[in-house]
Amino acid sequence: MMNNWDGFWGWGMGVGFVFMLLFWGFIILGITALVRWLMTQSSPGRNSRDKTPLEIVQERYARGEIDRDEYEQKKRDLEQ
């Protein structure tokens, strides 16, 4: 008995190989993303929750979000 492989023209195994590579690629990417996320959760680095209010105001001034007068006013308010 013969199988009817004429419709695939040899592409059946090639497509399966591509899907296998995609599958393992997604698995590896998922594991890598999980490890990176776990590393950032346990890192002792400072994030925005660790900054003082004065540091936040200084960053806003440096980015140009507030002008000099507003920066000076907020700085005086926070130092009191």
Distance bins in CASP14 RR format, pairs under 12 A and 6 or more apart:
PFRMAT RR
TARGET T0000
AUTHOR 0000-0000-0000
RMODE 2
METHOD distances of the structure
MODEL  1
5 11 0 0 0 0 1 0 0 0 0 0 0
5 12 0 0 0 0 1 0 0 0 0 0 0
5 13 0 0 0 0 0 1 0 0 0 0 0
6 12 0 0 0 0 0 1 0 0 0 0 0
8 14 0 0 0 0 1 0 0 0 0 0 0
8 15 0 0 0 0 1 0 0 0 0 0 0
8 16 0 0 0 0 0 1 0 0 0 0 0
9 15 0 0 0 0 0 1 0 0 0 0 0
10 16 0 0 0 0 0 1 0 0 0 0 0
10 17 0 0 0 0 0 1 0 0 0 0 0
11 17 0 0 0 0 0 1 0 0 0 0 0
11 18 0 0 0 0 1 0 0 0 0 0 0
12 18 0 0 0 0 1 0 0 0 0 0 0
12 19 0 0 0 0 0 1 0 0 0 0 0
12 20 0 0 0 0 0 1 0 0 0 0 0
13 19 0 0 0 0 0 1 0 0 0 0 0
13 20 0 0 0 0 0 1 0 0 0 0 0
14 20 0 0 0 0 1 0 0 0 0 0 0
14 21 0 0 0 0 0 1 0 0 0 0 0
15 21 0 0 0 0 0 1 0 0 0 0 0
15 22 0 0 0 0 0 1 0 0 0 0 0
16 22 0 0 0 0 1 0 0 0 0 0 0
16 23 0 0 0 0 1 0 0 0 0 0 0
17 23 0 0 0 0 0 1 0 0 0 0 0
17 24 0 0 0 0 0 1 0 0 0 0 0
18 24 0 0 0 0 0 1 0 0 0 0 0
18 25 0 0 0 0 0 1 0 0 0 0 0
19 25 0 0 0 0 0 1 0 0 0 0 0
19 26 0 0 0 0 0 1 0 0 0 0 0
20 26 0 0 0 0 0 1 0 0 0 0 0
20 27 0 0 0 0 0 1 0 0 0 0 0
21 27 0 0 0 0 0 1 0 0 0 0 0
21 28 0 0 0 0 0 1 0 0 0 0 0
22 28 0 0 0 0 0 1 0 0 0 0 0
22 29 0 0 0 0 0 1 0 0 0 0 0
23 29 0 0 0 0 0 1 0 0 0 0 0
23 30 0 0 0 0 0 1 0 0 0 0 0
24 30 0 0 0 0 0 1 0 0 0 0 0
24 31 0 0 0 0 0 1 0 0 0 0 0
25 31 0 0 0 0 1 0 0 0 0 0 0
25 32 0 0 0 0 1 0 0 0 0 0 0
25 33 0 0 0 0 0 1 0 0 0 0 0
26 32 0 0 0 0 0 1 0 0 0 0 0
26 33 0 0 0 0 0 1 0 0 0 0 0
27 33 0 0 0 0 0 1 0 0 0 0 0
27 34 0 0 0 0 0 1 0 0 0 0 0
28 34 0 0 0 0 0 1 0 0 0 0 0
28 35 0 0 0 0 0 1 0 0 0 0 0
29 35 0 0 0 0 0 1 0 0 0 0 0
29 36 0 0 0 0 0 1 0 0 0 0 0
30 36 0 0 0 0 1 0 0 0 0 0 0
30 37 0 0 0 0 1 0 0 0 0 0 0
30 38 0 0 0 0 0 1 0 0 0 0 0
31 37 0 0 0 0 0 1 0 0 0 0 0
31 38 0 0 0 0 0 1 0 0 0 0 0
32 38 0 0 0 0 0 1 0 0 0 0 0
32 39 0 0 0 0 0 1 0 0 0 0 0
33 39 0 0 0 0 0 1 0 0 0 0 0
33 40 0 0 0 0 0 1 0 0 0 0 0
34 40 0 0 0 0 0 1 0 0 0 0 0
34 41 0 0 0 0 0 1 0 0 0 0 0
35 41 0 0 0 0 0 1 0 0 0 0 0
35 42 0 0 0 0 0 1 0 0 0 0 0
36 42 0 0 0 0 0 1 0 0 0 0 0
36 43 0 0 0 0 0 1 0 0 0 0 0
37 43 0 0 0 0 0 1 0 0 0 0 0
39 45 0 0 0 0 0 1 0 0 0 0 0
40 47 0 0 0 0 1 0 0 0 0 0 0
41 47 0 0 0 0 0 1 0 0 0 0 0
43 50 0 0 0 0 0 1 0 0 0 0 0
44 50 0 0 0 0 1 0 0 0 0 0 0
45 51 0 0 0 0 0 1 0 0 0 0 0
46 52 0 0 0 0 0 1 0 0 0 0 0
46 55 0 0 0 0 1 0 0 0 0 0 0
46 56 0 0 0 0 0 1 0 0 0 0 0
47 55 0 0 0 0 0 1 0 0 0 0 0
47 56 0 0 0 0 0 1 0 0 0 0 0
48 55 0 0 0 0 1 0 0 0 0 0 0
48 56 1 0 0 1 0 0 0 0 0 0 0
48 59 0 0 0 0 1 0 0 0 0 0 0
48 60 0 0 0 0 0 1 0 0 0 0 0
49 55 0 0 0 0 0 1 0 0 0 0 0
49 56 0 0 0 0 0 1 0 0 0 0 0
50 56 0 0 0 0 0 1 0 0 0 0 0
51 57 0 0 0 0 1 0 0 0 0 0 0
51 58 0 0 0 0 1 0 0 0 0 0 0
51 59 1 0 0 1 0 0 0 0 0 0 0
51 60 0 0 0 0 0 1 0 0 0 0 0
52 58 0 0 0 0 1 0 0 0 0 0 0
52 59 0 0 0 0 0 1 0 0 0 0 0
52 75 0 0 0 0 0 1 0 0 0 0 0
52 78 0 0 0 0 1 0 0 0 0 0 0
52 79 0 0 0 0 0 1 0 0 0 0 0
53 59 0 0 0 0 0 1 0 0 0 0 0
53 60 0 0 0 0 0 1 0 0 0 0 0
53 74 0 0 0 0 1 0 0 0 0 0 0
53 75 0 0 0 0 1 0 0 0 0 0 0
53 77 0 0 0 0 1 0 0 0 0 0 0
53 78 1 0 1 0 0 0 0 0 0 0 0
53 79 0 0 0 0 0 1 0 0 0 0 0
53 80 0 0 0 0 0 1 0 0 0 0 0
54 60 0 0 0 0 0 1 0 0 0 0 0
54 61 0 0 0 0 0 1 0 0 0 0 0
54 71 0 0 0 0 0 1 0 0 0 0 0
54 74 0 0 0 0 1 0 0 0 0 0 0
54 75 1 0 0 1 0 0 0 0 0 0 0
54 76 0 0 0 0 0 1 0 0 0 0 0
54 77 0 0 0 0 1 0 0 0 0 0 0
54 78 1 0 1 0 0 0 0 0 0 0 0
54 79 1 0 0 1 0 0 0 0 0 0 0
54 80 0 0 0 0 0 1 0 0 0 0 0
55 61 0 0 0 0 0 1 0 0 0 0 0
55 62 0 0 0 0 0 1 0 0 0 0 0
55 74 0 0 0 0 0 1 0 0 0 0 0
55 75 0 0 0 0 0 1 0 0 0 0 0
55 78 0 0 0 0 0 1 0 0 0 0 0
56 62 0 0 0 0 0 1 0 0 0 0 0
56 63 0 0 0 0 0 1 0 0 0 0 0
56 65 0 0 0 0 0 1 0 0 0 0 0
56 66 0 0 0 0 0 1 0 0 0 0 0
56 71 0 0 0 0 0 1 0 0 0 0 0
56 74 0 0 0 0 1 0 0 0 0 0 0
56 75 0 0 0 0 0 1 0 0 0 0 0
56 78 0 0 0 0 1 0 0 0 0 0 0
57 63 0 0 0 0 0 1 0 0 0 0 0
57 64 0 0 0 0 0 1 0 0 0 0 0
57 65 0 0 0 0 1 0 0 0 0 0 0
57 66 1 0 0 1 0 0 0 0 0 0 0
57 68 0 0 0 0 0 1 0 0 0 0 0
57 70 0 0 0 0 1 0 0 0 0 0 0
57 71 1 0 0 1 0 0 0 0 0 0 0
57 72 0 0 0 0 1 0 0 0 0 0 0
57 73 0 0 0 0 1 0 0 0 0 0 0
57 74 1 0 1 0 0 0 0 0 0 0 0
57 75 1 0 0 1 0 0 0 0 0 0 0
57 76 0 0 0 0 0 1 0 0 0 0 0
57 77 0 0 0 0 1 0 0 0 0 0 0
57 78 1 0 0 1 0 0 0 0 0 0 0
57 79 0 0 0 0 0 1 0 0 0 0 0
58 64 0 0 0 0 0 1 0 0 0 0 0
58 65 0 0 0 0 0 1 0 0 0 0 0
58 66 0 0 0 0 0 1 0 0 0 0 0
58 71 1 0 0 1 0 0 0 0 0 0 0
58 72 0 0 0 0 0 1 0 0 0 0 0
58 74 0 0 0 0 1 0 0 0 0 0 0
58 75 0 0 0 0 1 0 0 0 0 0 0
58 78 0 0 0 0 0 1 0 0 0 0 0
59 65 0 0 0 0 1 0 0 0 0 0 0
59 66 0 0 0 0 0 1 0 0 0 0 0
59 71 0 0 0 0 0 1 0 0 0 0 0
59 74 0 0 0 0 0 1 0 0 0 0 0
60 66 1 0 1 0 0 0 0 0 0 0 0
60 67 0 0 0 0 0 1 0 0 0 0 0
60 68 0 0 0 0 0 1 0 0 0 0 0
60 70 0 0 0 0 1 0 0 0 0 0 0
60 71 1 0 0 1 0 0 0 0 0 0 0
60 74 0 0 0 0 1 0 0 0 0 0 0
60 75 0 0 0 0 0 1 0 0 0 0 0
61 67 0 0 0 0 1 0 0 0 0 0 0
61 68 1 0 0 1 0 0 0 0 0 0 0
61 69 0 0 0 0 0 1 0 0 0 0 0
61 70 0 0 0 0 1 0 0 0 0 0 0
61 71 1 0 1 0 0 0 0 0 0 0 0
61 72 0 0 0 0 1 0 0 0 0 0 0
61 73 0 0 0 0 0 1 0 0 0 0 0
61 74 0 0 0 0 1 0 0 0 0 0 0
61 75 0 0 0 0 1 0 0 0 0 0 0
62 68 0 0 0 0 0 1 0 0 0 0 0
62 71 0 0 0 0 1 0 0 0 0 0 0
63 71 0 0 0 0 0 1 0 0 0 0 0
64 70 0 0 0 0 0 1 0 0 0 0 0
64 71 0 0 0 0 1 0 0 0 0 0 0
65 71 0 0 0 0 1 0 0 0 0 0 0
65 74 0 0 0 0 0 1 0 0 0 0 0
66 72 0 0 0 0 1 0 0 0 0 0 0
66 73 0 0 0 0 1 0 0 0 0 0 0
66 74 1 0 0 1 0 0 0 0 0 0 0
66 75 0 0 0 0 0 1 0 0 0 0 0
67 73 0 0 0 0 0 1 0 0 0 0 0
67 74 0 0 0 0 0 1 0 0 0 0 0
68 74 0 0 0 0 0 1 0 0 0 0 0
68 75 0 0 0 0 0 1 0 0 0 0 0
69 75 0 0 0 0 0 1 0 0 0 0 0
69 76 0 0 0 0 0 1 0 0 0 0 0
70 76 0 0 0 0 0 1 0 0 0 0 0
70 77 0 0 0 0 0 1 0 0 0 0 0
71 77 0 0 0 0 0 1 0 0 0 0 0
71 78 0 0 0 0 0 1 0 0 0 0 0
72 78 0 0 0 0 0 1 0 0 0 0 0
72 79 0 0 0 0 0 1 0 0 0 0 0
73 79 0 0 0 0 0 1 0 0 0 0 0
73 80 0 0 0 0 0 1 0 0 0 0 0
74 80 0 0 0 0 0 1 0 0 0 0 0
END
